[in-house]
Amino acid sequence: MKVHRTPWWQFPVLIVLGVIVGALVAQIGESSGTSLIGAPWFVSVILLMLGITVLILAMQVHQYATTDPAKRAQLKPLDPTRAVTTLMLAKALGLAGAMLTGWYVGQILMVIEHIEAEYYAQAVTQCALAAIICLIDMVIGIVGEWLCQLPPTEGPENPKMKEARARRGVAPAAIKTTHQPQS
C-alpha cells in the first residue's frame, strides 16, 4: 500500500471553505436569534489533547522507523496497523484542523463588529482560542504525517539488514529460482 502525502494546497482550500461555512452559520444564527457561535472551553481542551496524542504517537512511529535495524531488534516491535492508524490520524487531524480553523475565524469575522456586547466578546474569545488550537492541530497533523514516513528501504542484502536478521536468529532469505520451459 502506497500512501501519499496530503497535498499542500488542500490546507488553504479547507481554511477558506471553513471561513465561508463558519461565516454563514454565524450569519444564520444572528438572523434567526439562535446561539450558533462560539466554542465551549472543553472542546478546545479536547482538541488540544487530541493533537498532543497524535504527536506522541507519530513520534513513536518515527523513532521506530528511523532506528538502525541492528538496534531495532532491542525495541518493542511496532504493530504496522498502529503505524498506519497513526498516519491516518495525523492526516485527518491536519485536514480537520484546517477546516475548523477557518470555521472559527469565519465566526469571528461575522461577529467582530458586535464585540462591545458581552455575549459576542465571550464568543470571539472562545472562537479565537479554538482557532489557535485548531491551527496548532493542523501543524501537528502535517508534522505527524512527515514523522510517519518510512526511510528508504535498504534491501535484504544490505549488511545492516543481514546483521539484524542474524541477531534475531532469522535465516537468510532463500534464493528464488525460476523454472523456464525448455524449448
Residue pairs with C-beta under 8 A, 6 or more apart in sequence:
1 84
3 84
3 87
5 145
5 146
6 91
6 94
6 95
6 142
6 145
10 95
10 98
11 94
11 95
11 98
11 138
11 142
12 98
14 95
14 98
14 99
14 102
15 98
15 99
15 101
15 102
15 105
16 102
17 99
17 102
18 98
18 99
18 100
18 101
18 102
18 103
18 104
18 105
18 106
19 102
19 103
19 105
19 106
19 109
20 102
20 106
21 102
21 103
21 106
22 102
22 103
22 104
22 105
22 106
22 107
22 110
23 106
23 107
23 109
23 110
24 106
25 36
25 37
25 103
25 106
25 107
26 36
26 37
26 106
26 107
26 110
26 111
27 110
28 36
29 35
29 36
29 37
30 37
30 110
30 111
37 107
37 110
37 111
37 120
37 123
37 127
38 107
38 122
38 123
38 126
38 127
39 104
39 126
39 127
39 129
39 130
40 126
41 126
41 129
43 130
44 126
44 129
44 130
44 133
47 100
47 130
47 133
47 134
47 137
48 133
48 136
48 137
50 93
50 137
51 93
51 97
51 133
51 136
51 137
51 140
51 141
52 140
54 86
54 89
54 90
54 93
54 140
54 141
54 144
55 140
55 143
55 144
57 82
57 86
57 89
57 144
58 86
58 87
58 90
58 143
58 144
58 145
58 147
58 148
59 147
60 78
60 86
61 78
61 82
61 83
61 86
61 87
61 147
61 148
62 147
62 148
62 149
64 72
64 75
64 78
64 83
65 78
65 83
65 148
65 149
65 150
65 151
66 151
67 75
68 160
69 154
69 160
69 161
69 163
69 164
70 160
70 163
70 164
70 167
72 164
73 164
73 167
73 168
83 148
86 144
86 148
87 144
87 145
87 148
89 144
90 140
90 141
90 142
90 143
90 144
90 145
90 147
90 148
91 141
91 145
92 141
93 137
93 138
93 140
93 141
93 144
94 137
94 138
94 139
94 140
94 141
94 142
94 144
94 145
95 141
96 134
96 137
96 141
97 134
97 135
97 136
97 137
97 138
97 139
97 140
97 141
98 134
98 138
100 130
100 131
100 134
100 137
101 131
101 134
101 135
101 138
103 134
104 127
104 128
104 130
104 131
104 134
105 127
105 131
107 123
107 127
108 124
108 127
108 128
108 131
111 120
111 123
111 124
112 124
114 120
115 121
115 124
154 160
154 161
155 161
156 162
156 172
156 173
162 172
165 171
165 172
